[in-house]
Amino acid sequence: MNLKISIVFIFLSCCLFLGCSGDQSNNQHIGTWELVSYSVGISADLNNDNIANENLLKEFDCENLETLVFEDEVVSNNKSFNPEVKITLVNAENNEYAFIVKCDNEGFIGFASDYLKQGDTISIQNKVSILKDNTLTRVLSGNIEVYNAAGTEIIERRDLTLVYKKQK
């Protein structure tokens, strides 16, 4: 009889333990994510170190404090990286661009929003982000304007790709 009770107790303990562990991959997005890449698909050497980068965070002289904080039902950001960027196509034959960057030192734009997670995608304010391991990639389609050489006419729109890494 004691053996049967022990077996039932072990079985119930295992069920309880496994049942409470849940699917941790479903919550892998919960936590703080730091902005580590800001790209418009153009390499540039804006800081004159002779190294062109497509990740413009390495080129801008602006302070980046942007994080996304995911909780159970809300994502928030109270320190958006929001420089004013004007890109001009100087020479179309050589794909030569000029950048004018003004850092936002006056204040921060923030938001709090609900989100929808489905598999490896997270929709935030009707924009889909891709979650892979500890990286979250947001593509803001057509968010960056490129002007003609005179700076008077928009000649193309580029996607802004933001990449975040999960903080431990």
Residue frames as qw, qx, qy, qz and C-alpha x, y, z in Angstrom:
[[0.000, 0.885, 0.466, 0.000, 0.00, 0.00, 0.00],
 [0.309, -0.797, 0.097, 0.510, 2.80, 2.41, 0.91],
 [0.424, -0.105, 0.595, 0.675, 4.45, 1.71, -2.44],
 [0.202, 0.641, 0.643, 0.367, 1.24, 2.64, -4.29],
 [0.162, -0.938, -0.238, 0.195, 0.92, 5.89, -2.30],
 [0.427, -0.569, 0.327, 0.622, 4.57, 6.72, -2.98],
 [0.381, 0.188, 0.661, 0.618, 4.13, 6.12, -6.72],
 [0.062, 0.822, 0.532, 0.196, 0.98, 8.26, -6.83],
 [0.308, -0.870, -0.051, 0.383, 2.73, 11.01, -4.82],
 [0.434, -0.330, 0.479, 0.688, 5.75, 10.99, -7.19],
 [0.289, 0.452, 0.681, 0.498, 3.45, 11.01, -10.23],
 [0.059, -0.910, -0.410, -0.024, 1.41, 13.96, -8.90],
 [0.401, -0.733, 0.128, 0.535, 4.56, 15.84, -7.92],
 [0.417, -0.053, 0.578, 0.700, 5.97, 15.46, -11.44],
 [0.160, 0.669, 0.626, 0.368, 2.70, 16.60, -13.00],
 [0.213, -0.925, -0.240, 0.203, 2.55, 19.62, -10.72],
 [0.446, -0.554, 0.305, 0.634, 6.19, 20.52, -11.39],
 [0.341, 0.131, 0.645, 0.671, 5.88, 20.17, -15.16],
 [0.058, 0.771, 0.602, 0.200, 2.51, 21.89, -15.22],
 [0.248, -0.905, -0.137, 0.317, 3.85, 24.93, -13.36],
 [0.520, -0.303, 0.355, 0.716, 6.97, 25.28, -15.45],
 [0.416, 0.800, 0.201, -0.384, 4.94, 26.52, -18.43],
 [0.734, 0.478, 0.226, 0.426, 6.30, 27.38, -21.84],
 [0.409, -0.652, 0.018, 0.638, 9.19, 29.70, -21.07],
 [0.362, 0.092, 0.497, 0.784, 9.73, 30.46, -24.79],
 [0.003, 0.756, 0.573, 0.316, 6.34, 32.18, -24.82],
 [0.320, -0.928, -0.148, 0.123, 7.66, 34.72, -22.29],
 [0.732, -0.046, 0.095, 0.673, 11.16, 35.20, -23.70],
 [0.223, 0.637, 0.204, 0.709, 10.23, 38.73, -24.71],
 [0.470, -0.850, -0.226, -0.072, 9.44, 39.85, -21.12],
 [0.673, -0.407, -0.014, 0.618, 12.14, 42.22, -19.86],
 [0.019, 0.888, -0.095, -0.449, 14.24, 45.17, -20.99],
 [0.766, 0.364, 0.342, 0.405, 15.59, 45.51, -24.53],
 [0.237, -0.714, 0.147, 0.642, 18.33, 48.02, -25.46],
 [0.619, 0.779, 0.031, -0.093, 18.58, 49.67, -28.89],
 [0.647, -0.434, 0.440, 0.446, 21.89, 48.48, -30.42],
 [0.360, 0.049, 0.598, 0.715, 21.45, 49.26, -34.12],
 [0.314, 0.753, 0.269, -0.512, 19.83, 52.11, -36.09],
 [0.376, -0.143, 0.671, 0.624, 20.13, 51.57, -39.83],
 [0.527, 0.630, 0.116, -0.559, 18.75, 53.03, -43.05],
 [0.877, 0.290, 0.346, 0.164, 20.75, 50.67, -45.27],
 [0.452, 0.827, -0.149, 0.300, 23.47, 53.21, -46.08],
 [0.768, -0.281, -0.165, 0.551, 27.02, 52.93, -44.76],
 [0.124, 0.917, -0.008, 0.379, 28.50, 56.24, -43.67],
 [0.636, -0.107, -0.352, 0.678, 31.51, 57.66, -41.83],
 [0.127, -0.880, -0.256, -0.379, 29.90, 60.56, -40.02],
 [0.590, -0.794, 0.051, 0.137, 32.35, 60.69, -37.10],
 [0.403, 0.833, -0.373, 0.067, 35.40, 60.86, -39.42],
 [0.621, -0.532, 0.576, -0.007, 37.17, 57.80, -37.98],
 [0.276, 0.475, -0.724, -0.417, 37.70, 56.33, -41.49],
 [0.087, 0.103, 0.990, -0.045, 35.31, 53.48, -40.72],
 [0.471, -0.093, -0.291, -0.828, 31.95, 53.52, -42.49],
 [0.146, 0.110, 0.919, -0.349, 29.11, 51.83, -40.61],
 [0.301, -0.385, -0.648, -0.585, 25.60, 50.90, -41.61],
 [0.468, -0.634, -0.573, 0.226, 24.74, 50.97, -37.89],
 [0.158, 0.724, 0.031, 0.670, 24.44, 54.73, -37.52],
 [0.639, -0.763, -0.089, -0.022, 24.54, 54.51, -33.71],
 [0.790, -0.230, 0.100, 0.560, 28.28, 54.07, -34.18],
 [0.417, 0.367, 0.246, 0.794, 28.41, 57.26, -36.26],
 [0.205, -0.825, -0.267, -0.455, 25.97, 59.67, -34.60],
 [0.282, 0.193, -0.532, 0.775, 27.24, 61.84, -31.78],
 [0.549, -0.430, -0.092, -0.711, 23.88, 61.53, -30.01],
 [0.233, -0.243, 0.828, -0.448, 23.23, 59.87, -26.67],
 [0.622, -0.099, -0.635, -0.448, 21.26, 56.64, -27.05],
 [0.241, -0.178, 0.751, -0.588, 19.28, 55.62, -23.97],
 [0.695, 0.024, -0.246, -0.675, 16.46, 53.86, -25.80],
 [0.079, -0.065, 0.982, -0.156, 15.01, 50.74, -24.27],
 [0.635, -0.224, -0.415, -0.612, 11.80, 48.83, -24.73],
 [0.190, -0.178, 0.828, -0.497, 10.37, 47.30, -21.57],
 [0.580, -0.152, -0.636, -0.487, 7.97, 44.39, -22.10],
 [0.363, -0.129, 0.711, -0.589, 5.65, 43.40, -19.29],
 [0.383, 0.229, 0.891, -0.083, 2.78, 40.88, -19.44],
 [0.370, 0.702, 0.608, 0.019, 0.41, 43.11, -21.40],
 [0.131, 0.985, 0.033, -0.110, 2.24, 46.41, -22.03],
 [0.720, 0.139, 0.048, 0.678, 5.41, 47.54, -23.77],
 [0.110, -0.975, -0.126, 0.143, 6.80, 50.93, -22.77],
 [0.642, 0.238, 0.028, 0.728, 9.59, 53.24, -23.77],
 [0.184, -0.934, -0.247, 0.181, 10.31, 56.49, -21.98],
 [0.269, -0.724, 0.360, 0.524, 13.62, 57.41, -23.60],
 [0.786, 0.531, 0.304, 0.087, 13.23, 57.14, -27.39],
 [0.440, -0.305, 0.399, 0.744, 16.29, 57.69, -29.55],
 [0.388, 0.775, 0.498, -0.022, 14.89, 60.32, -31.87],
 [0.298, -0.412, 0.251, 0.824, 17.51, 62.29, -33.81],
 [0.532, 0.755, 0.135, -0.358, 16.43, 64.45, -36.72],
 [0.549, -0.205, 0.632, 0.507, 18.17, 62.94, -39.75],
 [0.551, 0.747, 0.014, -0.372, 18.24, 64.54, -43.21],
 [0.647, -0.138, 0.619, 0.424, 19.85, 62.48, -45.96],
 [0.432, 0.768, -0.127, -0.454, 20.77, 63.93, -49.33],
 [0.858, 0.190, 0.367, 0.306, 21.84, 61.92, -52.38],
 [0.123, -0.792, 0.264, 0.537, 24.86, 63.94, -53.48],
 [0.229, 0.498, -0.696, -0.463, 26.09, 61.69, -56.31],
 [0.888, 0.093, 0.183, -0.411, 23.82, 58.97, -57.68],
 [0.735, 0.491, -0.468, -0.019, 26.57, 57.32, -59.76],
 [0.343, 0.365, -0.745, 0.441, 28.72, 56.68, -56.69],
 [0.611, -0.565, -0.547, -0.092, 25.84, 56.26, -54.21],
 [0.360, 0.088, -0.395, 0.841, 27.30, 59.15, -52.23],
 [0.343, -0.768, -0.503, -0.198, 25.07, 60.52, -49.48],
 [0.132, 0.364, -0.377, 0.841, 25.36, 63.46, -47.12],
 [0.467, -0.557, -0.681, 0.091, 23.83, 63.36, -43.64],
 [0.091, -0.487, 0.249, -0.832, 22.71, 66.19, -41.41],
 [0.571, -0.377, -0.720, 0.115, 21.97, 64.93, -37.91],
 [0.205, -0.542, 0.251, -0.775, 20.48, 66.94, -35.07],
 [0.320, -0.124, -0.880, 0.330, 20.36, 65.18, -31.73],
 [0.452, -0.670, -0.370, -0.458, 17.22, 65.47, -29.65],
 [0.391, 0.077, -0.595, 0.698, 18.63, 67.04, -26.49],
 [0.309, -0.343, 0.040, -0.886, 15.43, 68.79, -25.46],
 [0.663, -0.144, 0.464, -0.569, 13.48, 65.85, -24.19],
 [0.104, -0.105, 0.975, 0.168, 12.42, 62.34, -24.84],
 [0.673, 0.004, -0.274, -0.687, 9.45, 60.92, -26.69],
 [0.152, -0.133, 0.951, -0.232, 8.00, 57.89, -25.01],
 [0.652, -0.089, -0.370, -0.656, 5.03, 55.59, -25.25],
 [0.344, -0.078, 0.882, -0.312, 3.20, 52.80, -23.52],
 [0.626, 0.200, -0.375, -0.653, 1.14, 50.44, -25.62],
 [0.853, -0.064, 0.483, -0.186, -0.39, 47.03, -25.61],
 [0.190, 0.513, -0.742, -0.387, 1.19, 44.50, -27.95],
 [0.937, 0.100, 0.109, -0.317, 0.35, 41.20, -29.55],
 [0.146, -0.527, 0.823, 0.152, 2.84, 38.32, -29.54],
 [0.925, 0.232, 0.123, -0.273, 2.29, 35.46, -31.98],
 [0.932, 0.184, 0.008, 0.311, 5.12, 32.98, -32.31],
 [0.623, -0.179, 0.035, 0.761, 8.26, 34.92, -33.23],
 [0.124, 0.506, 0.254, 0.815, 6.45, 38.17, -34.09],
 [0.181, -0.551, -0.536, 0.613, 5.39, 41.00, -31.83],
 [0.135, 0.667, 0.413, 0.606, 3.03, 43.71, -33.11],
 [0.287, -0.498, -0.344, 0.743, 3.56, 47.10, -31.45],
 [0.201, 0.645, 0.079, -0.733, 1.36, 49.99, -32.60],
 [0.778, 0.554, 0.202, -0.216, 0.44, 48.07, -35.78],
 [0.385, 0.734, -0.557, -0.054, 4.10, 47.49, -36.70],
 [0.991, -0.109, -0.083, -0.008, 5.45, 43.94, -36.69],
 [0.097, -0.763, 0.634, -0.083, 8.75, 43.14, -34.99],
 [0.876, 0.156, -0.455, -0.031, 10.66, 39.88, -35.34],
 [0.565, -0.663, 0.446, -0.205, 11.94, 38.09, -32.24],
 [0.884, 0.270, -0.368, 0.101, 14.88, 35.74, -32.64],
 [0.683, -0.069, -0.476, 0.549, 16.85, 34.51, -29.63],
 [0.340, -0.628, -0.330, 0.617, 17.88, 37.67, -27.74],
 [0.135, -0.108, 0.314, 0.933, 17.34, 40.03, -30.70],
 [0.303, 0.700, 0.592, -0.261, 14.24, 42.02, -31.57],
 [0.260, -0.025, 0.435, 0.861, 14.15, 43.68, -35.00],
 [0.280, 0.738, 0.468, -0.397, 11.67, 46.43, -35.90],
 [0.328, 0.131, 0.494, 0.795, 11.45, 47.72, -39.48],
 [0.189, 0.696, 0.350, -0.597, 9.69, 51.05, -39.89],
 [0.549, 0.383, 0.583, 0.460, 8.86, 51.05, -43.61],
 [0.274, 0.682, 0.314, 0.601, 9.52, 54.25, -45.54],
 [0.444, -0.800, -0.305, 0.264, 10.33, 56.15, -42.35],
 [0.418, -0.548, 0.200, 0.697, 13.44, 57.98, -43.62],
 [0.513, 0.836, 0.173, -0.094, 13.29, 60.51, -46.45],
 [0.604, -0.179, 0.346, 0.695, 16.16, 60.96, -48.92],
 [0.240, 0.870, 0.129, -0.411, 16.39, 64.30, -50.72],
 [0.710, 0.621, 0.070, 0.323, 17.85, 65.36, -54.06],
 [0.637, 0.079, -0.157, 0.751, 21.26, 67.08, -54.13],
 [0.018, -0.512, -0.031, -0.858, 19.62, 70.50, -53.72],
 [0.094, -0.145, -0.778, 0.604, 17.73, 69.23, -50.67],
 [0.351, 0.097, 0.018, -0.931, 14.43, 70.44, -52.07],
 [0.775, 0.076, -0.290, -0.556, 12.67, 67.25, -53.16],
 [0.668, -0.266, 0.672, -0.178, 12.16, 63.82, -51.62],
 [0.484, 0.454, -0.621, -0.417, 13.47, 61.29, -54.13],
 [0.640, -0.035, -0.765, -0.060, 13.09, 58.12, -52.09],
 [0.629, -0.573, 0.246, -0.464, 11.98, 56.74, -48.76],
 [0.454, 0.313, -0.815, 0.178, 14.07, 54.23, -46.85],
 [0.779, -0.472, -0.400, -0.108, 13.18, 51.77, -44.15],
 [0.139, -0.678, 0.547, -0.472, 14.51, 52.43, -40.68],
 [0.832, -0.108, -0.544, 0.018, 15.67, 49.18, -39.07],
 [0.330, -0.675, 0.444, -0.488, 15.97, 49.17, -35.29],
 [0.761, 0.013, -0.642, 0.094, 17.64, 46.22, -33.56],
 [0.490, -0.669, 0.306, -0.467, 17.32, 45.62, -29.83],
 [0.528, 0.168, -0.802, 0.221, 19.21, 43.17, -27.60],
 [0.693, -0.615, -0.314, -0.208, 17.67, 41.74, -24.44],
 [0.005, 0.656, -0.547, 0.520, 19.37, 42.88, -21.26],
 [0.599, -0.102, -0.775, 0.173, 20.12, 40.35, -18.54]]
